[in-house]
């Protein structure tokens, strides 16, 4: 229980609770809370379960990870059973984002909910990002032209699937297809699934059950790792123009009907 003392003290502070208030909620004495926070004694299994329920964190994260890096108490919960590693900050209190490298992208599906795996990922700082939890994902293939293979998409974590905006692009971590970057159309109400569409029309749209979707990250920005050629820029401009035109025509057709 290397971190339990500092974690209890830090998490209690984040919640704005005194030792007396925490002790009252757990129905134990304030002296026991003080003893835990000072490392003079360790919580019993029963008390650990109480603490985990109180802070809404899995016991292994509460015990095995240094949570003092968390800037606030907004741990991301999914199904109330697991959390993403909390937002970390640097010495200047700037948010850091994890970068999933190309070589490790295949292993992300196995480690996405493992705090130790996430903690080991390289981190970068992009000061212009909006508030929220962000992560950088590598792009493979040409299904989302003009996004080139080798680029990175910075995504903001979407906790509530009802917040998906049809037509926007998202990185999805799925049970059967792994990590994909697509334009997403919500069909949750009608079919309990999402329709995934590639911007490259050589690839056919397909549907994935919402129950297979493990994580959703909304596109915030992208980082290209190589230059575009003049020819590619022309093709990209044409594709973008036609995609935009298609959206406008559909909107016009809908308004006329």
Backbone torsions as a table, in degrees:
resi	resn	phi	psi	omega
1	UNK	NA	58.0	-172.9
2	UNK	-60.8	-41.4	-170.7
3	UNK	-105.5	-0.1	-171.0
4	UNK	-60.5	-38.9	-177.9
5	UNK	-63.7	-53.1	-179.0
6	UNK	-67.0	-34.3	-179.5
7	UNK	-66.2	-43.9	179.2
8	UNK	-61.3	-46.1	-178.6
9	UNK	-63.3	-44.5	-177.0
10	UNK	-69.3	-46.1	-178.9
11	UNK	-65.6	-37.3	176.2
12	UNK	-62.6	-41.4	179.2
13	UNK	-64.1	-40.9	179.3
14	UNK	-62.6	-34.7	179.3
15	UNK	-80.5	-7.4	179.9
16	UNK	71.6	26.9	-178.4
17	UNK	-101.3	141.8	173.9
18	UNK	-82.2	167.8	175.1
19	UNK	-60.6	-38.0	179.1
20	UNK	-62.6	-43.2	-179.0
21	UNK	-66.0	-43.0	178.9
22	UNK	-63.8	-43.7	179.5
23	UNK	-60.8	-40.5	179.8
24	UNK	-64.8	-43.4	-179.8
25	UNK	-64.6	-35.3	-179.3
26	UNK	-89.3	-5.9	-179.9
27	UNK	59.6	44.8	173.2
28	UNK	-132.0	177.3	-177.3
29	UNK	-82.6	154.5	176.7
30	UNK	-63.5	-32.3	-179.4
31	UNK	-61.5	-36.1	178.6
32	UNK	-68.1	-41.3	176.8
33	UNK	-60.3	-46.0	178.8
34	UNK	-59.7	-39.8	-179.7
35	UNK	-65.8	-39.5	178.3
36	UNK	-65.5	-45.4	-175.3
37	UNK	-69.4	-27.3	179.3
38	UNK	-91.6	-2.3	178.2
39	UNK	75.4	16.1	-179.9
40	UNK	-80.5	-19.4	175.2
41	UNK	-152.2	163.0	-179.0
42	UNK	-112.4	144.4	179.3
43	UNK	-64.6	147.4	173.0
44	UNK	-72.6	169.0	177.5
45	UNK	-57.3	-42.5	-179.5
46	UNK	-62.1	-40.8	179.8
47	UNK	-71.1	-36.2	176.2
48	UNK	-60.1	-40.7	178.1
49	UNK	-63.3	-41.7	177.2
50	UNK	-61.9	-44.2	179.2
51	UNK	-64.0	-41.7	179.1
52	UNK	-62.0	-41.9	178.2
53	UNK	-67.3	-39.6	-178.0
54	UNK	-64.7	-45.9	-179.1
55	UNK	-89.1	-3.6	178.8
56	UNK	56.4	49.3	178.9
57	UNK	-132.4	145.1	173.6
58	UNK	-61.5	146.8	-176.9
59	UNK	-60.1	-40.4	-176.8
60	UNK	-64.2	-34.1	177.0
61	UNK	-71.2	-39.2	179.6
62	UNK	-63.2	-34.9	-174.3
63	UNK	-92.0	-40.0	-167.7
64	UNK	-97.9	-9.5	-175.0
65	UNK	-121.5	143.4	176.9
66	UNK	-80.9	102.9	-176.7
67	UNK	-90.5	4.9	-179.3
68	UNK	-69.0	-12.2	177.3
69	UNK	-77.5	-14.5	-178.0
70	UNK	-68.1	129.1	-178.3
71	UNK	-80.7	-22.1	178.4
72	UNK	-150.8	-175.9	-174.8
73	UNK	-96.4	13.1	-174.5
74	UNK	-86.7	63.1	174.1
75	UNK	-68.4	139.5	-176.3
76	UNK	-85.7	124.7	-177.5
77	UNK	-111.3	142.3	175.3
78	UNK	-129.8	115.1	-179.3
79	UNK	63.6	15.7	-179.4
80	UNK	56.6	23.2	-177.3
81	UNK	-121.5	-19.7	179.4
82	UNK	-149.9	161.6	179.3
83	UNK	-134.5	153.7	168.6
84	UNK	-79.9	155.3	178.4
85	UNK	-59.4	134.8	-174.2
86	UNK	-59.6	158.2	178.1
87	UNK	-58.4	129.8	179.5
88	UNK	-107.7	154.8	-179.0
89	UNK	-129.2	159.5	176.7
90	UNK	-93.1	-169.6	-176.3
91	UNK	-65.7	-20.3	178.1
92	UNK	-95.0	11.3	180.0
93	UNK	65.6	25.7	177.0
94	UNK	-92.7	137.7	179.2
95	UNK	-63.5	139.8	176.1
96	UNK	-109.9	146.9	177.5
97	UNK	-119.1	142.0	178.8
98	UNK	-81.0	145.1	178.5
99	UNK	-113.2	119.4	175.9
100	UNK	-85.3	109.3	-177.4
101	UNK	-70.4	157.6	-179.4
102	UNK	-56.1	-43.6	-176.5
103	UNK	-65.0	-26.0	-176.2
104	UNK	-101.7	-0.1	-174.8
105	UNK	-62.6	-33.9	179.2
106	UNK	-66.6	-30.1	-179.2
107	UNK	-87.3	-4.4	-177.5
108	UNK	-64.1	-36.1	-179.2
109	UNK	-60.1	-34.9	-179.8
110	UNK	-81.2	-25.3	-173.7
111	UNK	-113.7	3.5	-173.6
112	UNK	-60.9	-28.0	-179.5
113	UNK	-107.3	17.3	179.2
114	UNK	-103.9	109.0	-177.7
115	UNK	-55.7	-36.0	-179.3
116	UNK	-67.1	-38.7	177.2
117	UNK	-64.1	-47.4	-178.0
118	UNK	-64.4	-38.7	-177.7
119	UNK	-64.4	-28.1	-177.6
120	UNK	-82.0	-11.1	179.4
121	UNK	-68.2	148.0	175.9
122	UNK	-63.9	152.1	-177.6
123	UNK	-128.0	146.1	176.5
124	UNK	-132.5	165.6	178.7
125	UNK	-120.7	125.6	174.7
126	UNK	-123.7	99.9	-170.3
127	UNK	-66.4	-15.4	-176.2
128	UNK	-89.8	1.9	-177.8
129	UNK	-71.0	147.5	174.9
130	UNK	-70.7	171.6	179.5
131	UNK	-65.5	154.7	-179.7
132	UNK	124.4	174.3	179.6
133	UNK	-89.4	124.1	-178.3
134	UNK	-119.8	155.3	176.3
135	UNK	-150.1	149.9	-178.6
136	UNK	-106.2	130.1	-176.5
137	UNK	-122.3	139.1	179.0
138	UNK	-77.9	146.9	178.8
139	UNK	-104.0	132.6	177.6
140	UNK	-120.2	141.3	175.8
141	UNK	83.4	-173.7	-174.3
142	UNK	-121.0	23.1	-176.2
143	UNK	-73.3	-16.6	-177.7
144	UNK	-120.6	41.7	175.5
145	UNK	-54.2	142.8	9.3
146	UNK	-82.7	7.9	175.6
147	UNK	-66.7	121.8	-175.1
148	UNK	-90.0	151.3	174.4
149	UNK	-60.7	131.6	-176.9
150	UNK	104.6	-14.2	176.0
151	UNK	-74.5	167.3	176.9
152	UNK	-120.7	135.4	174.9
153	UNK	-102.4	127.7	174.5
154	UNK	-92.9	120.4	-177.6
155	UNK	-117.9	148.0	175.2
156	UNK	-100.0	130.7	-176.2
157	UNK	-64.8	130.8	177.1
158	UNK	-107.5	113.9	-176.8
159	UNK	-82.3	-40.6	-176.8
160	UNK	-101.4	117.5	-177.4
161	UNK	-63.5	-18.4	176.4
162	UNK	-70.9	-13.0	179.7
163	UNK	-85.0	-0.6	177.2
164	UNK	-65.4	130.4	176.5
165	UNK	-103.7	114.4	-177.9
166	UNK	-57.3	133.8	179.5
167	UNK	99.7	-17.1	176.4
168	UNK	-84.2	163.8	180.0
169	UNK	-99.5	145.1	-176.9
170	UNK	-142.7	151.0	165.6
171	UNK	-92.6	124.7	178.7
172	UNK	-113.8	136.4	170.6
173	UNK	-104.0	112.9	-173.8
174	UNK	-116.2	155.7	-175.1
175	UNK	-65.7	-40.0	-174.3
176	UNK	-103.2	-29.0	-176.5
177	UNK	-103.6	1.7	-179.8
178	UNK	70.7	-138.7	-176.0
179	UNK	-98.1	123.7	-179.0
180	UNK	-133.1	149.9	175.1
181	UNK	-118.9	115.3	-174.4
182	UNK	-145.4	166.1	167.9
183	UNK	-83.3	129.2	-168.8
184	UNK	-114.1	136.5	174.4
185	UNK	-123.5	121.6	-177.0
186	UNK	-75.2	127.5	173.8
187	UNK	-127.1	30.2	-174.4
188	UNK	-64.1	-42.9	-177.8
189	UNK	-65.0	-41.6	-174.7
190	UNK	-86.0	-43.3	-171.1
191	UNK	-126.1	-0.4	-175.8
192	UNK	58.8	36.4	178.9
193	UNK	-146.0	176.5	175.2
194	UNK	-118.3	140.2	174.7
195	UNK	-96.5	122.7	-177.7
196	UNK	-105.6	125.2	-174.0
197	UNK	-123.5	133.4	175.3
198	UNK	-88.0	144.4	175.7
199	UNK	-72.5	-23.8	173.8
200	UNK	-83.8	112.6	-173.8
201	UNK	-70.0	-4.1	174.4
202	UNK	-69.7	-16.2	-179.2
203	UNK	-105.8	131.7	-177.8
204	UNK	-80.2	143.9	174.4
205	UNK	-64.1	155.4	175.0
206	UNK	-148.2	167.4	-176.8
207	UNK	-114.6	147.5	177.5
208	UNK	-134.0	134.3	179.8
209	UNK	-63.4	138.6	180.0
210	UNK	-62.5	-24.5	179.1
211	UNK	-71.0	-17.6	178.8
212	UNK	-90.7	-7.8	-176.9
213	UNK	-86.5	118.5	-177.1
214	UNK	-92.2	-38.5	179.1
215	UNK	-142.9	152.1	177.2
216	UNK	-133.4	126.1	-179.9
217	UNK	-125.9	117.3	-178.3
218	UNK	-79.8	133.4	179.9
219	UNK	-55.4	129.2	174.2
220	UNK	-113.2	-46.8	177.3
221	UNK	-163.5	173.8	178.7
222	UNK	-133.0	156.4	177.2
223	UNK	-124.8	116.5	177.4
224	UNK	-86.0	138.2	-178.0
225	UNK	-105.0	2.4	177.7
226	UNK	-150.5	157.1	-177.1
227	UNK	-78.3	152.9	173.3
228	UNK	-88.8	144.3	172.8
229	UNK	-80.8	164.7	179.9
230	UNK	-60.5	-39.6	179.9
231	UNK	-65.7	-42.0	179.6
232	UNK	-64.6	-37.0	179.0
233	UNK	-63.9	-39.4	178.2
234	UNK	-64.8	-45.3	179.3
235	UNK	-63.1	-42.9	180.0
236	UNK	-61.5	-41.8	-179.8
237	UNK	-63.9	-40.8	179.9
238	UNK	-65.1	-45.8	-179.8
239	UNK	-61.2	-44.5	179.8
240	UNK	-62.3	-41.6	-179.8
241	UNK	-61.5	-45.4	-178.2
242	UNK	-69.9	-35.9	176.4
243	UNK	-62.3	-44.9	178.4
244	UNK	-63.7	-42.6	179.7
245	UNK	-62.4	-39.8	-179.8
246	UNK	-62.7	-41.6	178.5
247	UNK	-63.8	-42.7	-179.2
248	UNK	-66.0	-38.9	179.1
249	UNK	-66.5	-39.8	177.9
250	UNK	-64.1	-40.1	179.0
251	UNK	-65.7	-40.0	178.4
252	UNK	-65.0	-44.7	179.5
253	UNK	-60.9	-40.2	-179.2
254	UNK	-66.7	-40.9	-179.2
255	UNK	-68.3	-33.6	-179.5
256	UNK	-73.5	-33.1	-179.0
257	UNK	-80.3	NA	NA
